[in-house]
Amino acid sequence: MKLPSLSPTLKNMALYGSSIVLMKGVSLFMLPYIANHISQHELGRLELLSTFAMILSVVLGLSLHEALYRFAGAEQDLHQKRRITGEIFTLTMIVGAIALPIIWLLSPFISEWKPEYADTIELELLLIPLAFEGMVAVVLASLRMREQAKLFFYLTTGRALLQAALTVIMLYQGYGVTAILFAGFISAALQVVALVYLQTKQNKKVHGAGYLFSKKMTALCIPYSLPLMASGLVAFGLNGFERWVLAENTSLSDLALYAVALKFALALTLLMQPFCMWWMPKRFDYLQSRGKAITAKMTQSSLVLLCGLTVLVCYLAPVLIEWLMPASYQQAKTIAVALIIVSAIKELNELINLGALAEKQTKKLLWINSFSTGLGMIAILVLTPIYGVNGVLTSLILAQTIRVILTFILSQSAHPLPYSLGKLSVLLLITSVSITLSLSSFSVGIQLMMAALCTTSVVIFASQLQLITLPKNEQSEKFL
């Protein structure tokens, strides 16, 4: 008996999902090994460098992959679509060629400004690959548009696994942060070479030239991409800025605790990823073809999933920290639970913004994001010098909660959906009680039992409240 094979769409979704989970998850998988081979102070310094790279990648990437989606994605003619891709690729290479010498020249001055954070060679290893961050994003985006999921998988997971392997080898030999940065540099450089080769080959095949420059396309891309880049910088205020304030007001060892907690909180995002990859593109379809009621029910089901996973991760993260991390990192348990709550609120915001997006209220969403981020940054600056890590956590929870409330009000006023708010309030109350219990000092065995019990309770209560709706395929719906 031959088992039915997956459709091409499901295969592609599985490959994209696996790629994203591996790309994001490799840092979590590597964390215990790294923490056992470098000091807590050095791990804090590595986190600070990673944050610097993150903000610079937003600037140098210029969100040109979004321009590719906008201008090439909307083009029906295949030849023209590939021409636009080639022109935006060339623009990213020009940006890289300009950024590369600037990075090379500025690295010594940056290291002199803060010598306790990094020396020149470390900054060069970290920042030079970022010159071509826009190119990497654009070519990978073009692979997704052409549905070359297998090649996308190889190129992304190959880089992540190579970096992990090189890091293990170099740390085993006794090298420190520089070795980790060197592993990242080698894997990033090889990916850049591979992507440049593939795209120039594609350009030559279709257009007879490896690089295609267009003033017209440049004039279209830059004004479109800059506001999106600005949105990315706004997001940095609640996802990166706080680490710099922590480093300045506490110590790199405290920052290392925060970084460890942050990596374990990432587990919630990874667990939500498969569902979000299915639901995020589908929800507009549901709204248009199946109506507000079904869409609201599916959104409520997604909130049940989020609540259940949040409770589960709040119990498991402290257990994993106790099992996997050295004794000096055990204080990260409580921080991890707080950061899981922050992650859950961020995921909640993405699930309830449907009304605003359906009515194309993106400018208002940007204002909400800017306001909540500004408020969060002010709170971080005021509270961190007084309360340290707790000040950061309070500020993040406050800012993200305000963001969710404002987003929900905007979405419901723009395109109201019939949510069962009373039932959802009960669900959130049960979730909050379960998370609070996870902060108790249980033994590992009891903690695992509580994880199973509380997660199951959330699902059972949600089921009793009729908040769970399973998606029906179109064929079955025809007979209803």
PLY file of the C-alpha trace (Angstrom):
ply
format ascii 1.0
element vertex 480
property float x
property float y
property float z
element edge 479
property int vertex1
property int vertex2
end_header
0.00 0.00 0.00
1.51 3.31 -1.10
1.24 6.16 1.36
-0.09 9.44 -0.08
2.68 11.95 -0.67
2.55 15.54 0.50
1.45 18.18 -1.96
4.19 20.52 -3.28
2.72 23.35 -1.19
2.89 21.35 2.04
6.42 20.17 1.20
7.50 23.78 0.67
5.86 24.87 3.91
7.62 22.06 5.77
10.98 23.05 4.29
10.51 26.75 5.04
9.34 25.95 8.56
12.30 23.64 9.17
14.68 26.28 7.82
13.36 28.99 10.11
13.30 26.75 13.17
16.87 25.58 12.54
18.13 29.10 11.81
16.59 30.48 14.99
17.04 27.36 17.08
20.72 26.71 16.48
21.70 29.51 18.88
19.50 27.93 21.55
20.92 24.45 20.91
24.49 25.79 21.07
24.01 27.89 24.20
24.86 25.26 26.85
28.05 24.28 25.00
29.15 27.90 24.61
28.31 28.74 28.24
30.51 25.86 29.42
33.49 27.04 27.33
33.58 30.79 27.90
33.12 32.88 31.05
29.85 34.56 31.98
31.47 37.95 31.39
32.52 36.90 27.88
29.04 35.57 27.10
27.62 38.96 28.08
30.12 40.64 25.77
29.14 38.29 22.94
25.46 39.19 23.44
26.30 42.89 23.26
28.20 42.38 20.01
25.31 40.35 18.57
22.91 43.18 19.42
25.17 45.68 17.66
25.22 43.44 14.60
21.44 43.13 14.72
20.83 46.88 14.53
23.48 47.35 11.84
21.95 44.56 9.74
18.63 46.46 9.75
20.38 49.60 8.48
22.55 47.91 5.85
19.75 45.60 4.68
17.60 48.67 3.89
14.55 46.34 3.78
15.23 45.85 0.07
13.76 42.34 0.23
10.42 44.03 1.00
10.86 46.08 -2.17
11.41 42.82 -4.03
8.09 41.46 -2.72
6.35 44.71 -3.67
7.71 45.31 -7.18
8.69 41.84 -8.44
5.90 40.06 -6.58
3.20 42.24 -8.16
4.61 41.74 -11.69
2.73 39.16 -13.79
5.23 38.89 -16.63
7.87 36.29 -15.67
10.68 37.89 -17.70
10.01 41.30 -16.15
9.77 39.75 -12.69
13.26 38.26 -13.11
14.60 41.55 -14.47
13.35 43.43 -11.41
14.92 40.78 -9.16
18.24 41.21 -10.98
18.06 45.01 -10.68
17.33 44.93 -6.94
20.10 42.34 -6.47
22.53 44.71 -8.20
21.38 47.56 -5.96
22.17 45.43 -2.87
25.63 44.72 -4.25
26.24 48.45 -4.69
25.15 49.04 -1.09
27.54 46.27 0.00
30.43 47.72 -2.00
29.89 51.11 -0.33
29.41 49.67 3.17
32.42 47.33 3.11
35.21 49.97 3.18
33.23 52.10 5.64
33.02 49.16 8.06
36.72 48.42 7.57
37.68 52.04 8.32
35.31 52.60 11.25
36.01 49.36 13.16
39.26 50.61 14.79
37.56 53.82 15.95
34.57 51.92 17.41
36.89 49.54 19.27
38.85 52.50 20.71
35.58 54.08 21.88
34.56 50.97 23.85
37.68 48.75 24.13
36.12 46.70 26.95
33.44 45.43 24.57
35.45 44.44 21.48
38.78 44.83 19.71
39.20 45.74 16.03
39.52 42.20 14.66
36.37 41.09 16.49
34.39 43.99 15.06
35.66 43.30 11.55
34.74 39.62 11.78
31.30 40.54 13.07
30.44 43.45 10.78
32.03 42.77 7.38
29.48 40.08 6.38
26.71 42.56 7.23
27.71 44.72 4.26
25.93 42.14 2.10
22.98 41.56 4.44
20.60 43.15 1.93
21.86 40.89 -0.85
21.40 37.77 1.27
17.82 38.77 2.17
16.94 39.62 -1.45
18.29 36.42 -3.02
16.71 34.23 -0.34
13.42 36.08 -0.86
13.65 35.48 -4.61
14.12 31.76 -3.96
10.91 31.75 -1.94
9.08 33.63 -4.69
10.26 31.04 -7.23
9.24 28.27 -4.78
12.75 26.82 -4.66
12.20 25.66 -1.11
14.79 22.88 -1.20
17.58 25.23 -2.28
16.43 27.77 0.34
16.63 25.02 2.98
20.15 23.97 1.98
21.50 27.53 1.90
20.04 28.62 5.23
20.44 25.49 7.32
23.83 24.83 5.73
25.08 28.16 7.03
23.59 27.58 10.50
24.99 24.05 10.84
28.42 25.01 9.48
28.63 27.87 11.97
27.64 25.54 14.80
30.22 22.93 13.77
33.02 25.49 13.46
32.08 27.01 16.83
32.25 23.61 18.54
35.66 22.85 17.01
37.19 26.22 17.86
35.84 26.39 21.40
37.10 22.84 21.99
40.57 24.06 21.00
40.36 26.70 23.74
39.63 29.82 21.72
37.07 32.34 23.00
34.71 34.97 21.61
36.98 35.67 18.65
36.65 32.05 17.55
32.84 32.24 17.70
32.88 35.40 15.59
35.32 33.79 13.16
32.99 30.79 12.76
30.15 33.20 11.98
32.33 35.09 9.50
33.34 31.95 7.58
29.80 30.57 7.34
28.35 33.95 6.34
31.07 34.53 3.73
30.47 31.14 2.13
26.73 31.80 2.00
27.35 35.20 0.38
29.60 33.62 -2.27
27.02 30.92 -3.00
24.15 33.40 -3.31
26.10 35.79 -5.54
27.04 32.88 -7.80
23.46 31.64 -8.04
21.93 35.06 -8.74
24.55 36.18 -11.28
24.15 32.82 -13.03
20.39 33.37 -13.13
20.84 36.92 -14.45
23.20 35.77 -17.22
20.86 32.98 -18.20
17.83 35.27 -18.54
19.33 38.64 -19.45
22.86 37.90 -20.64
24.50 39.97 -17.88
25.35 39.14 -14.29
24.43 42.60 -12.98
21.50 44.77 -14.06
21.37 48.36 -12.85
18.29 50.55 -13.22
18.01 54.16 -12.03
14.23 53.88 -12.29
14.09 50.80 -10.03
16.51 52.41 -7.57
14.28 55.48 -7.42
11.31 53.25 -6.67
13.03 50.98 -4.12
14.77 53.48 -1.87
11.69 55.61 -0.95
9.64 52.43 -0.47
12.26 50.64 1.67
13.43 53.46 3.96
10.19 53.70 6.00
10.24 49.92 6.43
13.84 50.12 7.60
12.72 52.80 10.05
10.08 50.40 11.37
12.84 47.86 11.94
14.82 50.44 13.89
11.71 51.21 15.97
11.42 47.50 16.83
15.03 47.62 18.10
13.85 49.86 20.94
12.17 46.87 22.61
14.46 44.16 21.26
18.08 45.16 21.61
18.21 48.63 23.16
17.54 47.22 26.64
20.72 45.12 26.44
22.86 48.20 25.91
21.22 49.92 28.88
21.77 46.79 30.98
25.45 46.67 30.04
25.91 50.32 31.00
24.03 50.10 34.31
24.77 46.61 35.62
27.52 44.29 34.36
28.27 42.00 31.45
27.66 39.05 33.77
24.10 40.28 34.40
23.70 40.77 30.67
24.80 37.15 30.18
22.01 35.99 32.51
19.54 38.05 30.50
20.91 36.63 27.22
20.55 33.04 28.44
16.97 33.70 29.56
16.22 35.34 26.21
17.46 32.30 24.28
15.22 29.94 26.28
12.27 32.32 25.83
12.85 31.93 22.09
11.42 28.41 22.42
7.89 29.86 22.49
8.40 31.62 19.16
9.83 28.46 17.63
6.89 26.36 18.83
4.39 28.89 17.43
6.21 29.08 14.09
4.58 26.12 12.28
1.06 27.36 13.04
1.90 30.98 12.21
3.42 29.99 8.87
0.10 28.32 8.01
-2.29 30.89 9.53
-0.67 34.26 8.73
-1.08 33.96 4.93
-4.43 32.15 5.30
-6.23 34.55 7.64
-7.03 37.15 4.97
-8.40 34.34 2.81
-10.57 33.18 5.69
-11.83 36.70 6.31
-12.79 37.22 2.68
-14.21 33.80 1.79
-15.51 32.41 5.08
-16.54 35.54 6.93
-15.89 37.28 10.22
-17.36 34.62 12.50
-15.15 31.75 11.27
-12.08 34.01 11.19
-12.75 35.15 14.77
-13.13 31.52 15.90
-9.87 30.52 14.22
-8.11 33.50 15.83
-9.48 32.42 19.21
-8.13 28.91 18.57
-4.72 30.44 17.84
-4.91 32.26 21.19
-5.65 28.95 22.94
-2.55 27.47 21.28
-0.50 30.47 22.36
-1.72 30.25 25.96
-1.08 26.51 26.16
2.44 26.80 24.73
3.23 29.78 26.95
2.32 27.81 30.07
4.29 24.79 28.85
7.44 26.80 28.10
7.19 28.72 31.41
7.49 25.39 33.24
10.03 23.70 30.97
12.49 26.60 30.47
13.59 26.69 34.17
13.98 22.90 34.12
16.17 23.05 31.01
18.25 25.87 32.48
18.81 23.76 35.61
19.77 20.69 33.57
21.86 22.29 30.83
23.45 25.47 32.16
26.33 25.91 34.64
25.48 26.81 38.25
26.29 30.50 37.72
23.36 30.81 35.30
20.61 29.45 37.57
19.34 32.96 38.34
18.22 33.13 34.71
15.18 30.92 35.51
12.94 33.73 36.76
14.16 36.09 34.05
13.27 33.46 31.44
9.66 33.24 32.65
9.31 37.05 32.43
10.78 37.08 28.91
8.46 34.23 27.87
5.57 36.48 28.93
7.04 39.27 26.80
7.32 36.88 23.83
3.73 35.73 24.37
2.45 39.31 24.33
4.38 39.98 21.11
2.87 36.88 19.50
-0.57 37.95 20.75
-0.13 41.31 19.01
0.58 39.56 15.70
-2.54 37.41 16.06
-5.01 40.21 16.86
-3.86 42.85 14.34
-5.91 41.31 11.52
-8.56 44.05 11.41
-6.00 46.82 11.03
-4.12 44.94 8.30
-7.31 44.03 6.47
-8.17 47.72 6.21
-4.54 48.64 5.37
-4.09 50.73 8.52
-0.32 50.16 8.48
0.56 53.81 9.17
-1.53 53.76 12.33
0.15 50.51 13.35
3.53 52.21 12.87
2.39 55.04 15.15
1.26 52.54 17.77
4.58 50.67 17.54
6.52 53.94 17.75
4.52 55.17 20.75
4.79 51.92 22.72
8.49 51.59 21.87
9.19 55.18 22.94
7.33 54.62 26.19
9.23 51.37 26.76
12.61 52.99 26.10
11.86 55.81 28.55
10.81 53.27 31.18
13.99 51.24 30.55
16.18 54.32 30.94
14.41 55.33 34.17
13.95 51.92 35.85
17.11 50.01 34.88
19.59 52.16 36.88
17.37 51.62 39.95
16.13 48.03 39.60
18.57 46.47 37.12
17.21 43.49 35.17
13.84 43.74 36.93
13.50 47.29 35.64
14.04 46.08 32.08
11.51 43.26 32.43
8.86 45.57 33.91
9.40 48.09 31.11
9.13 45.46 28.37
5.94 43.92 29.77
4.39 47.38 30.20
5.28 48.56 26.68
4.19 45.35 24.97
0.89 45.30 26.90
0.08 48.87 25.87
0.96 47.97 22.29
-1.45 45.02 22.32
-4.29 47.07 23.82
-3.90 49.87 21.25
-3.56 47.39 18.38
-6.71 45.56 19.47
-8.68 48.82 19.72
-7.48 49.89 16.26
-8.22 46.50 14.68
-11.68 46.28 16.17
-12.58 49.82 15.15
-11.24 49.29 11.60
-12.74 45.82 11.00
-14.57 44.42 14.07
-14.51 40.66 14.59
-16.98 38.87 16.89
-14.59 37.64 19.57
-15.96 36.00 22.73
-14.22 38.48 25.05
-15.72 37.07 28.26
-14.53 33.55 27.49
-11.10 34.83 26.39
-10.80 36.73 29.70
-11.37 33.47 31.60
-8.73 31.77 29.43
-6.20 34.55 30.14
-6.96 34.34 33.87
-6.31 30.58 33.93
-3.11 31.12 31.93
-1.93 33.84 34.33
-2.53 31.65 37.39
-0.64 28.75 35.74
2.32 31.01 34.90
2.41 32.38 38.46
2.56 28.83 39.84
5.55 28.12 37.57
7.58 30.62 39.63
7.31 28.41 42.74
10.40 26.50 43.82
9.24 23.01 42.88
11.54 20.05 42.41
12.20 19.06 38.80
9.80 16.12 38.98
6.93 18.23 40.35
7.74 21.00 37.86
7.31 18.55 34.98
4.07 17.21 36.45
2.79 20.77 36.86
3.75 21.52 33.25
1.58 18.66 32.00
-1.28 19.42 34.42
-1.46 23.19 33.80
-1.08 22.93 30.03
-3.79 20.27 29.89
-6.01 22.43 32.12
-5.72 25.38 29.74
-6.75 23.20 26.79
-9.63 21.54 28.70
-11.02 24.86 29.93
-10.70 26.30 26.40
-12.57 23.31 25.04
-15.32 23.67 27.64
-15.59 27.36 26.79
-15.86 26.38 23.09
-12.84 28.46 22.15
-11.23 25.72 20.05
-12.21 25.47 16.38
-10.44 23.09 14.02
-10.00 24.20 10.39
-12.20 22.31 7.95
-11.06 21.59 4.44
-13.10 23.04 1.61
-14.44 19.69 0.45
-15.96 18.87 3.82
-17.51 22.32 4.06
-19.44 21.78 0.84
-21.49 19.09 2.55
-22.28 21.08 5.68
0 1
1 2
2 3
3 4
4 5
5 6
6 7
7 8
8 9
9 10
10 11
11 12
12 13
13 14
14 15
15 16
16 17
17 18
18 19
19 20
20 21
21 22
22 23
23 24
24 25
25 26
26 27
27 28
28 29
29 30
30 31
31 32
32 33
33 34
34 35
35 36
36 37
37 38
38 39
39 40
40 41
41 42
42 43
43 44
44 45
45 46
46 47
47 48
48 49
49 50
50 51
51 52
52 53
53 54
54 55
55 56
56 57
57 58
58 59
59 60
60 61
61 62
62 63
63 64
64 65
65 66
66 67
67 68
68 69
69 70
70 71
71 72
72 73
73 74
74 75
75 76
76 77
77 78
78 79
79 80
80 81
81 82
82 83
83 84
84 85
85 86
86 87
87 88
88 89
89 90
90 91
91 92
92 93
93 94
94 95
95 96
96 97
97 98
98 99
99 100
100 101
101 102
102 103
103 104
104 105
105 106
106 107
107 108
108 109
109 110
110 111
111 112
112 113
113 114
114 115
115 116
116 117
117 118
118 119
119 120
120 121
121 122
122 123
123 124
124 125
125 126
126 127
127 128
128 129
129 130
130 131
131 132
132 133
133 134
134 135
135 136
136 137
137 138
138 139
139 140
140 141
141 142
142 143
143 144
144 145
145 146
146 147
147 148
148 149
149 150
150 151
151 152
152 153
153 154
154 155
155 156
156 157
157 158
158 159
159 160
160 161
161 162
162 163
163 164
164 165
165 166
166 167
167 168
168 169
169 170
170 171
171 172
172 173
173 174
174 175
175 176
176 177
177 178
178 179
179 180
180 181
181 182
182 183
183 184
184 185
185 186
186 187
187 188
188 189
189 190
190 191
191 192
192 193
193 194
194 195
195 196
196 197
197 198
198 199
199 200
200 201
201 202
202 203
203 204
204 205
205 206
206 207
207 208
208 209
209 210
210 211
211 212
212 213
213 214
214 215
215 216
216 217
217 218
218 219
219 220
220 221
221 222
222 223
223 224
224 225
225 226
226 227
227 228
228 229
229 230
230 231
231 232
232 233
233 234
234 235
235 236
236 237
237 238
238 239
239 240
240 241
241 242
242 243
243 244
244 245
245 246
246 247
247 248
248 249
249 250
250 251
251 252
252 253
253 254
254 255
255 256
256 257
257 258
258 259
259 260
260 261
261 262
262 263
263 264
264 265
265 266
266 267
267 268
268 269
269 270
270 271
271 272
272 273
273 274
274 275
275 276
276 277
277 278
278 279
279 280
280 281
281 282
282 283
283 284
284 285
285 286
286 287
287 288
288 289
289 290
290 291
291 292
292 293
293 294
294 295
295 296
296 297
297 298
298 299
299 300
300 301
301 302
302 303
303 304
304 305
305 306
306 307
307 308
308 309
309 310
310 311
311 312
312 313
313 314
314 315
315 316
316 317
317 318
318 319
319 320
320 321
321 322
322 323
323 324
324 325
325 326
326 327
327 328
328 329
329 330
330 331
331 332
332 333
333 334
334 335
335 336
336 337
337 338
338 339
339 340
340 341
341 342
342 343
343 344
344 345
345 346
346 347
347 348
348 349
349 350
350 351
351 352
352 353
353 354
354 355
355 356
356 357
357 358
358 359
359 360
360 361
361 362
362 363
363 364
364 365
365 366
366 367
367 368
368 369
369 370
370 371
371 372
372 373
373 374
374 375
375 376
376 377
377 378
378 379
379 380
380 381
381 382
382 383
383 384
384 385
385 386
386 387
387 388
388 389
389 390
390 391
391 392
392 393
393 394
394 395
395 396
396 397
397 398
398 399
399 400
400 401
401 402
402 403
403 404
404 405
405 406
406 407
407 408
408 409
409 410
410 411
411 412
412 413
413 414
414 415
415 416
416 417
417 418
418 419
419 420
420 421
421 422
422 423
423 424
424 425
425 426
426 427
427 428
428 429
429 430
430 431
431 432
432 433
433 434
434 435
435 436
436 437
437 438
438 439
439 440
440 441
441 442
442 443
443 444
444 445
445 446
446 447
447 448
448 449
449 450
450 451
451 452
452 453
453 454
454 455
455 456
456 457
457 458
458 459
459 460
460 461
461 462
462 463
463 464
464 465
465 466
466 467
467 468
468 469
469 470
470 471
471 472
472 473
473 474
474 475
475 476
476 477
477 478
478 479
